[in-house]
Amino acid sequence: MAGAYFMISQTVNDGKKNTKYTDLKQLKIYTDSFFMFAQVNPSDSVSGFGVGSYSTDTGTVIENSLYVGRDTTFTTDPQTYRLNINMTPDGYEQVIPEITINDQKSKLTEEYQKVSIDSITPLDGVWKETEYYLLKGKDTARSTRTQYKAYYAGYFMYGHTYNDAASKIHTGIGFGTFTMDGNTKLKEMDLNSTYSIAVGQAFTIDVEKDGTDHYKQTIVNSDGTKSVEFYERVK
């Protein structure tokens, strides 16, 4: 299953009718042992993401989620899903025979197109952010959020949840393609995001690796501030 995949369609059967969605923007990445997906609805910017480990059996993928954020909620409760997989010439189809959607037991079918790029980089894998701050001159503004990031097969994605001043939960995501120049320079091209200002934009990022399981990234923003993020590899 290792690779990067765009979702082409999603069909929900609630036992009475099929409802098919083709306008949702979702990327899914499978590394050798972990998965992550990120989705945004362009019509309202409602976003969701999930991350976890997976294993395979004949015609089946078993996903064990670690963290899921969606709109104004998140959960760290472990969930296991058995996906019936049918490989296609362009990707695969997955079916979850029984899943609860909007408090209704449903059958979920998703069709994916493989978009993997032949690329191997030191950042390949799934990462969890351990620290984030905004540097403005000598002033440091720290922020608390939960963020995961994945790099694989030439594609990247991130997903985060955070609380605003009123303690309301928000979810944000972004995904696109990436390239690396050596081990210290990273370029991300954002294809879809919760944040419309980022869509279609390229970001040049300085990377500092600390062994194989930790790294720091720094983005110099247009106003001169610096966004600094620290990550550790999910194992």
Secondary structure, 3 states (H helix, E strand, C coil): CCEEEEEEEEEEECCCCEEEECCCEEEEEECCCEEEEEEECCCCCCEEEEEEEEEEECCEEEEEEEEEEECCEEECCCEEEEEEEEECCCEEEEEEEEEEECCEEEEEEEEEEECCCCCCCCCCEEEEEEEEEEEECCEEEECCCEEEEEEECCEEEEEEEEECCCCCEEEEEEEEEEEEECCCEEEEEEEEECCHHHCCCEEEEEEEECCCCEEEEEEECCCCCEEEEEEEECC
